[in-house]
Amino acid sequence: MLDGMAIVVLIAYSWLAWSVQSQEAPIDPIYAGIRERGVLRVAVDPGYRPFVEERDGMLVGFDIDLARALAAELGLEVVFVRSGFDALYDQLTSQQADLIASALPYAPEQGYRARFSQPYFDGGLMLVTRADSAIGSLSDLRERRLGVILGSEADALARRFALSTPVTIYEADEEAMLIVALRSGAVDALILDHVAALGALSTGDLRIAAALSYEPYVLAMPASAFQLELAINRALQQLDERGLLSALRQQWMGAP
């Protein structure tokens, strides 16, 4: 026979087990608010072509089309919240926006106030050569000519490379000047960011010989928005599988 203490323990254990099993799943307040409103508020900085820009008072670009497609995939309307780039995260913490879609590099140091989607674009540096060139890496540029934008990350990378390898660095103020120099044979290769590199490939006479760095672009949402993160990642994967990301790269960057 069970004594009184044992009965009390059994009752307490049974109540605890019932209470745990009957609890509802944790609620993401951000996603709950989005579903209630039926609107996804997306913070953007209209200052970076071709991801977000303003034309005749209208926002257009890769990220604008992507945000609209994501909202449609989730059965939501979309509203864009204009912001300067430096204030994008503040739009999340002040609850003015639910999502950032603005050529945003992955920034783990912002993890205390944001969580991130899977990457949807690599904005890193690319080595671009003529299509008939045998150059396949930076090491093949010994005693050759390398073109970069003056003062850019590519310029800094080229200068570091030149400390250990004899190479002539050709600097220009604009990408168009570099591309003309490459096509004419004035330089043997260029270092460009991925967006510029894809645009340069549109005529078919140039190619990306190597990726030199990786800079993932992601979507950001409030740190508490775990259900929104799952929904955004699922929608991103579905859109990618249907070819939308490739189509957007072709539309906005001229990717072959």
N, C-alpha and C positions, 0 to 999 in steps of 0.2 A: 504494500500500500504506500502511495506517495504521501510524504509528510507535507505540512502546510507550506514550507519554504519552497519545496520542489514544485508545488502547484503554482505558486506565485511566479517562479522562474519560467515555467512553461507558458503561462498566460502572457507574460511580458515578451517572451521570444515570439510567440504566435502573433501578437499585436505588431511587433517590429517587422516581422516578415510580411504581414499583410500590408502595412503602411508603405514599405519599400516597393512592393509589387504594384500597388495601386497608384503610385506617384506618376504624374504625367511626365513626358519627355521634357528636357530643358527647353526653354523658349529663348529664341534669339529675338530680342526686342526690335532690332533694326529691321530684320526680315518681316517680322509680324506687322510693323508699321507700313512697310512697303506693300505687303499684300492687302492691308486694310485700305490704303490710299489707291492702290492700283497704279501707282506711279513710281518709277525709278528715277531718282534725282542724281544726275551725273555731273561732276565738276570737271571743267575743261579750261585749259589755257589756250586761247586762240592765237598763239604766237609761234607755232612750229609746224610749218608745212612739211610733208603733206598730211600730217596726222590731224591737226585742227587748225583751221583758219576761217576768217570771216570774209565772205564775198557778198556785196550788196546787202549787208545786214543779216545774212544767213550764215550759220555755221556749217562748214563742209569739211570733209577729210576722212581719212582711214578710220580714225577713232570714232568719229561721229557716226559713220555707217556701221561700225562694229557695235557701238552702244545701242543703236536702234535695233540691230539684229538680235542682240542679247535680250533686250527688253521684250521684243516680239516673241522670242523663244520662251520667255518666262510668262507670257500672257500679260504684259504690262505696257503702259504708256511710258514715254521717256521725256524728261524735262532737263535741259542743260543749264548748269549754273556756271556762269563765266567767272574766272578767277585768274589772278596772276600765278605764275608757276610756284613761287615761293610760298603762296598761301593755300595751295591745294589741300594739304593735310589739315589745315585749320578748318576747311569746309566740312571735313568729316567730324572733327572733335566738337565743332559748334553746332552739329546736327543740321547744317544747311544742305548737305549732300550725303548720299548713300554710297557713292562709288566715284573713284577717280579714273578717268580714261583720257590720258593726255601725254602719250609717249613717255610714260613714267618708268624710269629705271628701277629695278628691284633694289630696295634700300632696307636691309635687315635692321639697321640702327633705328628705323622708325617703327619697329615691331611693338614698342610699348603703347602705340596709339593706332596701329593699323595692322591689318592682315592682308595677304596678297594672293592673287590668282596665280595659276600656272602661267608661264611666259607665253606670249602670243607673237612676239617679234624679237629678233636679235639685232640690236642697233650697233653692234661692235664694228671694229675696223677690218677692212678687207684689202687684200693685195690684188690689184687689177692690172691685167696685161693685155696685149693684143692677142687675139684668138689663136694666131699661129706661133706664139712665143713658147719657148721651152721652159721659161721661168715657172717654178712651182712653189718657191718659198723665198723668204728674205735672204737665205744663205746663197741663193743663185744670183744675187745682185752684186756680188763682189766686182768692184771696178766698173760698175754700170751706173745709170742715172735713174734716180728715184724722185718722183714728183709728189708734193704735199701742199696742203693749204697752210700758208704762213700763220704761225701762232696756234695751230690746232693740236689736238691730241696726236694726230698722225705726225705732225712736225716733231713733237716731243719724242715719239717712238722712233722716228727716223734718226734723230740726233743721238739717241742712246745706241742705236744700231751702228751708227757711224763711228762710235768710240772704239769698236772692236773690228770693224770691217771697212775697208776702203770703198766708199761709195760717194757719188756726187749727188748732192741734194738740190733739187730744183724746186723753188718755192713760188707760189702764185697766190693771188688774192681771191680767185674764184675757181670753182670746180670746172667751169666750162673751159677756162684757159688750160687747165691740166689735161683735160680730155683731148683737146686739140693737139697739145704737145705729145701725148701718147700716140695718137693716130698718125701724126706726122713723123714719128721716130725720134723726136727731140728728147724724149725720155723713154726708158725701157719698162717702167712700171709706175703705178700710183698706189698710194695708200688713201682710201676713202672710207667714210662711214658706209654702213650697209645700204642706207637709203640712196645715197649718191651713186654707189656702185651698181645697184639694180637699175637706176635710171640710165647709167652709162652703157649698160648691156643691151638696151632696147634695139640698137641697130644691128646687132649680131656680130660685129667685128671685134668686140672685146669680150673678156671673160674674167671671172673671179678665180684667181689662181690659188688663193689660200685665205682662210679666216685667221686673223691675227689677234683678235680679242673677242670676248663674249660679253655683251651688255644686254641682258634680258629686259624687255619691256613688259610690265605687268599692269593689272588693274588692282587698285587698292580700295579697301573698305574698312569701316571701323573695327577695332580690335575685338569687340564683342560679337561681331556679325558672322558667327561660325556657320549658320545655316545659309546665309547669303553667299558665303565663300563656296560652299558645296554646290549651290545652285548655279553660280556663275561658272565654276569649273566644268560642271556637267554640260552647261549650254555651250561653252567654248569648245569642248571636245566634239559635241554634235555638229556645231557649225564648221569646225575644221574638217571633220569627216565628210561633210557635204560639199567641201571645196570652197567655202566662203572666204577663208583667210587667203587662199591662193588667188582668188578672184579680186580681193581688195588690193593685194600686192600688185597685181597686174594693172588694175584701174588707177591706183594712186602713185605707183612707183615705176610703172612701165616694165615690171619684172617679166622676163621671158617665160 
